[in-house]
Amino acid sequence: MGNERDAVAAGGARNSGSVVGAAVWMVVLSVLLFWLPLLGPLIAGVVGGRKAGTVWRALLAALLPALVAALLLFFLGTALTGIPLLGAVAGLGAGALVASSVGPLLLGAILGAVLS
């Protein structure tokens, strides 16, 4: 903490974190801790939130992978079946599944950003 304060006092920029880096940490830890239903995403969110630095960056880092996964499954469902309606149904189902696991991740991201 003292080194960070010294760097800011000396005119250096404060290391505020990265949204992409935080999102990667959240995804990797969520996959590795899948066997802990609520604690896994919560722990991943706290780590990613601390990496993000601010609450807004942490929220963006938590929501970005969920949106990418839902859109990817929508487009893959459409491409593999050749029927856009079936791809839309698959995408909505995947979106609902992803949204059900985002709650603890968001809470952890907020806690991690506040703790950093």
Backbone bond lengths (Angstrom), bond angles and torsions (degrees), N, CA, C in turn:
res aa  C-N    CA-C-N  psi(-1)  N-CA   C-N-CA  omega(-1)  CA-C   N-CA-C  phi
1 M - - - 1.447 - - 1.520 110.47 -
2 G 1.329 117.19 -38.82 1.450 120.44 179.12 1.515 111.65 -65.34
3 N 1.317 118.00 -37.87 1.463 121.24 179.35 1.510 111.07 -64.31
4 E 1.324 116.82 -37.78 1.458 120.87 179.69 1.529 109.95 -67.41
5 R 1.317 116.42 -42.58 1.462 120.91 178.99 1.527 109.71 -65.14
6 D 1.331 117.40 -40.59 1.454 120.78 178.56 1.521 111.20 -64.16
7 A 1.339 116.69 -39.14 1.463 120.22 179.75 1.521 110.86 -65.63
8 V 1.335 117.02 -39.39 1.462 120.29 179.18 1.521 109.71 -69.47
9 A 1.350 116.71 -40.86 1.462 120.29 179.85 1.529 111.33 -65.90
10 A 1.317 117.10 -31.59 1.468 120.90 -179.75 1.524 112.59 -81.54
11 G 1.304 117.31 1.84 1.459 120.53 178.35 1.506 113.49 97.66
12 G 1.334 118.03 0.92 1.463 121.20 178.91 1.516 110.86 -78.45
13 A 1.303 116.66 157.54 1.460 121.15 179.12 1.524 109.68 -81.03
14 R 1.302 115.63 145.87 1.454 121.03 177.81 1.521 108.85 -80.03
15 N 1.317 117.25 134.93 1.459 121.75 178.65 1.524 108.20 -74.22
16 S 1.322 116.76 106.67 1.453 120.21 -173.06 1.522 113.82 -96.79
17 G 1.304 119.29 -5.54 1.457 120.46 177.58 1.514 112.55 99.80
18 S 1.319 114.43 174.13 1.449 120.97 -175.36 1.524 109.55 -131.98
19 V 1.307 116.90 136.40 1.461 121.65 178.70 1.527 109.90 -68.81
20 V 1.319 117.01 -43.13 1.466 120.62 -178.57 1.534 110.47 -66.91
21 G 1.316 116.69 -43.81 1.455 120.20 177.97 1.526 112.06 -62.07
22 A 1.329 116.38 -42.11 1.463 120.66 178.40 1.528 110.77 -65.69
23 A 1.330 117.12 -39.64 1.466 120.70 178.94 1.529 110.79 -64.84
24 V 1.325 116.91 -39.58 1.465 120.19 177.98 1.520 110.25 -63.70
25 W 1.342 117.33 -44.88 1.460 120.26 177.58 1.528 110.83 -59.24
26 M 1.334 117.15 -42.56 1.463 120.34 -179.03 1.524 111.91 -64.25
27 V 1.314 116.47 -42.98 1.464 120.08 -179.08 1.520 110.74 -66.22
28 V 1.331 116.52 -47.74 1.466 120.33 -177.49 1.525 110.79 -62.93
29 L 1.331 117.44 -46.38 1.458 119.61 179.94 1.524 112.19 -68.40
30 S 1.319 117.78 -34.46 1.467 119.89 176.73 1.524 111.23 -63.52
31 V 1.330 116.03 -39.68 1.462 119.88 178.66 1.525 110.44 -69.23
32 L 1.329 117.23 -42.04 1.456 120.24 -178.62 1.531 112.67 -70.32
33 L 1.324 116.95 -30.69 1.464 121.06 -177.95 1.531 112.35 -104.73
34 F 1.327 117.16 29.19 1.463 120.46 -177.96 1.522 112.47 -61.43
35 W 1.311 118.16 -24.90 1.456 122.87 -175.77 1.530 112.34 -78.02
36 L 1.341 117.99 -5.28 1.462 122.47 172.94 1.527 107.83 -107.01
37 P 1.332 118.53 97.36 1.464 120.67 -169.51 1.526 115.99 -53.23
38 L 1.305 120.38 -49.22 1.464 120.18 -179.83 1.527 112.40 -103.70
39 L 1.313 116.45 -32.92 1.460 119.59 -177.52 1.522 112.96 -73.82
40 G 1.324 118.03 -31.77 1.463 120.96 -179.67 1.522 112.50 -58.98
41 P 1.341 118.33 -56.17 1.468 118.83 177.69 1.529 113.02 -65.27
42 L 1.335 116.91 -31.47 1.462 119.99 178.87 1.527 110.36 -65.40
43 I 1.323 116.98 -45.47 1.463 120.99 178.15 1.530 110.16 -64.38
44 A 1.320 116.48 -43.26 1.469 120.25 178.31 1.523 110.81 -61.43
45 G 1.312 117.00 -39.51 1.464 121.09 178.56 1.519 112.62 -66.05
46 V 1.335 116.87 -41.52 1.465 119.86 178.89 1.529 110.54 -62.89
47 V 1.325 116.95 -45.57 1.470 120.18 179.80 1.529 110.22 -64.34
48 G 1.323 117.08 -46.00 1.460 120.11 179.35 1.518 112.71 -65.62
49 G 1.328 116.92 -37.45 1.466 120.61 177.31 1.515 112.33 -64.03
50 R 1.333 116.32 -39.22 1.470 119.71 176.47 1.524 110.60 -66.42
51 K 1.339 116.72 -36.75 1.467 119.92 178.46 1.530 111.43 -69.63
52 A 1.339 116.36 -33.23 1.468 120.16 -178.19 1.527 111.38 -71.27
53 G 1.322 117.74 -39.93 1.460 120.19 176.07 1.515 114.54 100.89
54 T 1.323 118.47 -51.74 1.463 121.37 179.91 1.523 109.69 -116.37
55 V 1.323 115.11 162.97 1.468 120.09 -177.57 1.529 110.83 -64.92
56 W 1.329 117.29 -42.21 1.469 119.58 -178.05 1.521 111.72 -65.77
57 R 1.316 116.59 -40.59 1.468 119.64 177.35 1.526 110.84 -66.81
58 A 1.327 116.21 -36.67 1.462 119.92 178.80 1.524 110.84 -65.94
59 L 1.338 117.32 -42.20 1.472 120.41 177.79 1.521 110.89 -63.99
60 L 1.314 116.62 -41.67 1.463 120.28 178.05 1.525 110.96 -64.03
61 A 1.335 116.00 -40.92 1.470 120.17 179.53 1.521 111.36 -67.18
62 A 1.321 118.17 -28.89 1.464 120.86 179.09 1.531 111.58 -79.74
63 L 1.318 117.07 -35.93 1.465 120.42 -176.38 1.523 113.24 -85.20
64 L 1.319 117.34 -28.65 1.463 121.05 -176.97 1.528 113.30 -59.60
65 P 1.335 120.10 -48.84 1.474 118.98 178.78 1.526 112.90 -64.49
66 A 1.326 117.25 -32.90 1.464 120.13 178.72 1.529 110.66 -65.68
67 L 1.318 116.66 -43.02 1.460 120.06 178.54 1.526 111.57 -66.92
68 V 1.316 116.15 -40.88 1.469 119.97 179.11 1.524 110.79 -63.42
69 A 1.339 116.61 -42.68 1.470 120.24 -179.89 1.522 111.11 -64.21
70 A 1.336 117.30 -43.89 1.462 120.08 -179.86 1.533 111.08 -64.55
71 L 1.328 117.27 -43.71 1.464 119.75 179.53 1.529 111.71 -67.18
72 L 1.325 116.33 -38.94 1.451 120.07 178.72 1.530 111.15 -63.01
73 L 1.314 116.80 -43.79 1.464 119.84 178.08 1.528 111.95 -67.37
74 F 1.328 116.92 -33.72 1.468 120.15 175.94 1.523 110.66 -63.29
75 F 1.335 116.49 -48.46 1.462 119.31 -178.25 1.524 112.43 -70.01
76 L 1.331 116.89 -37.33 1.464 119.28 176.94 1.529 111.40 -67.12
77 G 1.326 116.65 -38.74 1.463 119.90 177.32 1.518 111.80 -63.39
78 T 1.323 116.46 -39.63 1.455 120.52 177.98 1.527 111.18 -69.33
79 A 1.325 116.98 -43.10 1.472 120.24 -177.87 1.524 111.78 -68.36
80 L 1.309 117.53 -38.79 1.460 119.99 -176.35 1.524 112.82 -76.35
81 T 1.327 117.82 -31.37 1.465 119.50 -179.80 1.522 112.04 -93.34
82 G 1.324 117.00 -26.91 1.460 119.62 -177.14 1.520 112.57 78.89
83 I 1.308 117.30 1.74 1.463 121.67 -179.70 1.534 107.94 -117.07
84 P 1.320 117.75 111.04 1.463 120.08 -176.61 1.532 113.85 -59.25
85 L 1.320 117.40 -35.45 1.467 119.50 -179.54 1.525 110.87 -65.51
86 L 1.310 116.96 -41.84 1.463 120.92 177.88 1.529 110.56 -65.79
87 G 1.319 117.78 -37.76 1.464 121.46 175.11 1.517 111.83 -64.28
88 A 1.333 116.93 -37.66 1.463 120.67 177.58 1.520 110.89 -65.64
89 V 1.333 117.27 -42.13 1.465 120.88 178.37 1.532 110.24 -64.55
90 A 1.320 117.19 -42.55 1.464 121.04 177.98 1.525 110.52 -64.78
91 G 1.310 117.08 -40.47 1.465 120.84 178.46 1.510 112.42 -65.36
92 L 1.336 116.95 -40.19 1.465 120.05 177.39 1.523 111.23 -66.81
93 G 1.315 116.22 -39.60 1.460 119.65 177.40 1.518 111.39 -64.19
94 A 1.316 116.73 -43.00 1.462 120.69 177.86 1.520 110.60 -66.54
95 G 1.319 116.53 -37.42 1.466 120.06 177.30 1.514 111.84 -63.40
96 A 1.334 116.90 -40.23 1.469 120.22 177.38 1.519 111.03 -66.29
97 L 1.320 116.69 -39.39 1.463 120.57 178.55 1.525 111.22 -65.52
98 V 1.314 117.06 -42.90 1.461 121.11 178.89 1.529 110.25 -67.53
99 A 1.332 117.25 -40.07 1.465 120.92 -179.72 1.519 111.95 -64.34
100 S 1.327 116.89 -29.35 1.461 118.73 -179.96 1.526 112.19 -70.10
101 S 1.310 118.12 -23.19 1.461 120.39 179.81 1.522 112.87 -100.13
102 V 1.316 118.41 -2.15 1.452 120.99 -176.97 1.531 111.69 -80.89
103 G 1.312 118.76 -23.54 1.471 121.69 -177.43 1.520 113.41 -55.42
104 P 1.340 118.36 -58.27 1.464 118.50 178.31 1.530 113.02 -63.67
105 L 1.317 117.08 -30.99 1.462 120.59 178.01 1.533 110.69 -65.24
106 L 1.344 116.58 -42.25 1.463 120.49 178.08 1.527 111.32 -65.31
107 L 1.327 116.44 -43.71 1.461 120.34 178.81 1.527 110.55 -61.22
108 G 1.325 116.36 -44.57 1.462 120.13 177.59 1.514 112.27 -64.34
109 A 1.328 117.67 -37.24 1.472 120.86 178.99 1.528 110.72 -64.77
110 I 1.320 116.78 -41.15 1.455 120.07 178.20 1.526 110.17 -65.30
111 L 1.329 116.50 -45.22 1.472 119.58 179.02 1.524 111.70 -62.49
112 G 1.326 116.68 -42.44 1.456 119.99 179.39 1.518 113.00 -64.12
113 A 1.339 116.40 -39.84 1.460 119.63 179.83 1.531 110.71 -69.24
114 V 1.318 117.01 -36.22 1.459 119.74 178.69 1.524 110.30 -69.56
115 L 1.324 117.33 -36.31 1.461 121.33 -179.57 1.513 113.42 -74.06
116 S 1.332 118.11 -19.88 1.472 119.23 -177.21 1.503 112.26 -78.72
